[in-house]
Amino acid sequence: MEQGENQSAGSFVVSSSDNNELEDLPVKERCFEQREALPGEPRCVVCGRYGEYICDQTDDDICSVECKTILLARIAAKTKPAVKAAKRVNLPLGDESFCIKDINFPNIPTLADSRISSLRTKLDICVKGDAVPDPIMCFSACGLPEKLVHNLETAGYCMPTPVQMQVIPASMSNRSLLVSADTGSGKTASFLIPIIAHCSQVRSQESTSNQGPLAIVLAPTRELCLQVEEQAKVLGKGLPFKTALVVGGDPLPQQIYRIENGIELIVGTPGRLIDLLMKHNVDLTYVSVFVLDEVDCLLERGFRDQAMQIFQSLSQPQVMMFSATLHSEVEKMSNSLAKNVISISCGNPNRPTKSVKQVVIWVESKKKKQKIFEIMKSKQHFKPPAVVFVSSRVGADLLSEAITVATGLEVVSIHGEKTMKERRENLRRFLTGEVSVVVSTGVLGRGMDLLKVRQVILFDIPNSIDEYIHQVGRASRMGEEGMAVVFVNEEDRRIFKELVQVLKTAGAPIPRELANSRYTAGVYVGSERKRKLSSSAHTNSDQIASLDYISDR
Ligand SMILES: Nc1ncnc2c1ncn2[C@@H]1O[C@H](COP(=O)(O)OP(=O)(O)OP(=O)(O)O)[C@@H](O)[C@H]1O
């Protein structure tokens, strides 16, 4: 990239693509003040935003004073050994505010309280709790090990997402957290990053020969555990950080062997972990971080007792709880697991992500198969790879076979009755693009990062609106646009009210049969509402009409 004129402060060179008039503009102090880079524009070597300036000492593209400071500190730190954890200190700012001051990078400018709260508003972050640490604007701003920052960059994580900006510093201050944020917003890395930093710090300082686990992550499905462990391995590569996957269906002796040989993190489903702990003596003395991913599901009857049993075998760990759907009961229960919990909410939790267009079609049960075949035969409507959600295991197998027969598409199914080997293999075939459709029960509904999926079809609507939100969320990651086609009919009346509310909030059209159903009463009342309804309710249940309706959108 060409260089231009010196900026007045003398510490930057303005990129030649900038107009001379820009020299009069103040230099951007903080990274978040800078805009995103457009295609072809220089990018900041630290955060990836628009590289408006050139660092006078390294000739690198840089976006702000903040990133320049980080860049220079990184270069200086290259000769130093391990990076120490960030410490919270009071800084004598004009208005007595607190800031996270990173002892490794003391020159990074800090923000006053008022600017922190406007930053949170801008990022859609709400926090509740005492002395909540400030959000960070880049991964290197809170003393993560250099190798971890490098791994993040290699994984394509240039900037933290809003949930990561707030959760990482809060977690590194050892506070327990209850976090709700949109599906696909990066919650997994927000707990894995502090765990990896903590584990590698403990191991590099430790003088004892303890090799027992330091952290446990619980998740409700085997597939989700597999995915979380996989991500942990990628982010913790090259650090003293090993993982063990403890899920049903895989041989227990191998899981025990791995733990005995020394690991830092256990990722597992509650049932199998209890099984393992009962049959084998695992030293949990040093487990100081306990994560409940999809916490609302883990605290439901069925999982709750097992999750609590595991929790009770730990000695006052930091507890971190995450989900895209959280309600007051979970909040109450979380307070019994930990004291002084910080609540963090990002984006629009408890609603389907705005990035997914919801297309609800009224289809009678006996016509559902025909309808899905029509969609899948249509180049216009079918956007593979696609996930089809059904309510039963038998239904998953039957529908996948029927789709293959009717459309010629190769389809796999995944559900709880299949062996772990089959589940792994079918998921692998789908994720590698070998097959373009997977028919699944709820096992793929929560947490699964099905990266390329942009279309989900809810052949059977799930039992609760929370599961609906999670299943719809599979069609979008990190704000990418996706579509959820949802089949609904009178048999789904238990969910009508909440569904209509969700569709109304999203501004999605509501089938007339759904809007006019007596089970929707109370959501639409009075003549004024009826008038509004007629403009958004679409017509009959005729199959072709509904397909045309999809194409209109
Ligand atoms: N900082 C980042 N930069 C780029 N990509 C990221 C970043 N953080 C996470 N991702 C990617 O975003 C995707 C979604 O992240 P993740 O699966 O953690 O979402 P989630 O919030 O847990 O969603 P869900 O509620 O559906 O489980 C993943 O593919 C992940 O690799």
PDBQT file of the ligand as one rigid body, heavy atoms in Angstrom, charges set to zero:
ROOT
HETATM    1  N1  LIG A 601     -14.949 -13.454  16.968  1.00  0.00    +0.000 N 
HETATM    2  C1  LIG A 601     -15.346 -14.219  15.969  1.00  0.00    +0.000 A 
HETATM    3  N2  LIG A 601     -15.010 -13.918  14.702  1.00  0.00    +0.000 NA
HETATM    4  C2  LIG A 601     -15.417 -14.710  13.666  1.00  0.00    +0.000 A 
HETATM    5  N3  LIG A 601     -16.188 -15.818  13.813  1.00  0.00    +0.000 NA
HETATM    6  C3  LIG A 601     -16.559 -16.153  15.056  1.00  0.00    +0.000 A 
HETATM    7  C4  LIG A 601     -16.169 -15.389  16.198  1.00  0.00    +0.000 A 
HETATM    8  N4  LIG A 601     -16.683 -15.969  17.289  1.00  0.00    +0.000 NA
HETATM    9  C5  LIG A 601     -17.379 -17.039  16.865  1.00  0.00    +0.000 A 
HETATM   10  N5  LIG A 601     -17.303 -17.165  15.531  1.00  0.00    +0.000 N 
HETATM   11  C6  LIG A 601     -17.975 -18.182  14.688  1.00  0.00    +0.000 C 
HETATM   12  O1  LIG A 601     -19.369 -17.880  14.743  1.00  0.00    +0.000 OA
HETATM   13  C7  LIG A 601     -20.137 -19.067  14.625  1.00  0.00    +0.000 C 
HETATM   14  C8  LIG A 601     -21.216 -19.108  15.690  1.00  0.00    +0.000 C 
HETATM   15  O2  LIG A 601     -20.633 -19.230  16.960  1.00  0.00    +0.000 OA
HETATM   16  P1  LIG A 601     -21.259 -20.164  18.110  1.00  0.00    +0.000 P 
HETATM   17  O3  LIG A 601     -21.549 -21.521  17.582  1.00  0.00    +0.000 OA
HETATM   18  O4  LIG A 601     -20.379 -20.047  19.284  1.00  0.00    +0.000 OA
HETATM   19  O5  LIG A 601     -22.624 -19.415  18.363  1.00  0.00    +0.000 OA
HETATM   20  P2  LIG A 601     -23.590 -19.528  19.625  1.00  0.00    +0.000 P 
HETATM   21  O6  LIG A 601     -23.821 -18.154  20.104  1.00  0.00    +0.000 OA
HETATM   22  O7  LIG A 601     -23.073 -20.527  20.585  1.00  0.00    +0.000 OA
HETATM   23  O8  LIG A 601     -24.910 -20.028  18.914  1.00  0.00    +0.000 OA
HETATM   24  P3  LIG A 601     -26.049 -21.044  19.434  1.00  0.00    +0.000 P 
HETATM   25  O9  LIG A 601     -26.884 -20.315  20.430  1.00  0.00    +0.000 OA
HETATM   26  O10 LIG A 601     -26.765 -21.357  18.188  1.00  0.00    +0.000 OA
HETATM   27  O11 LIG A 601     -25.327 -22.202  20.029  1.00  0.00    +0.000 OA
HETATM   28  C9  LIG A 601     -19.143 -20.206  14.689  1.00  0.00    +0.000 C 
HETATM   29  O12 LIG A 601     -18.910 -20.671  13.369  1.00  0.00    +0.000 OA
HETATM   30  C10 LIG A 601     -17.888 -19.597  15.239  1.00  0.00    +0.000 C 
HETATM   31  O13 LIG A 601     -16.732 -20.243  14.773  1.00  0.00    +0.000 OA
ENDROOT
TORSDOF 0
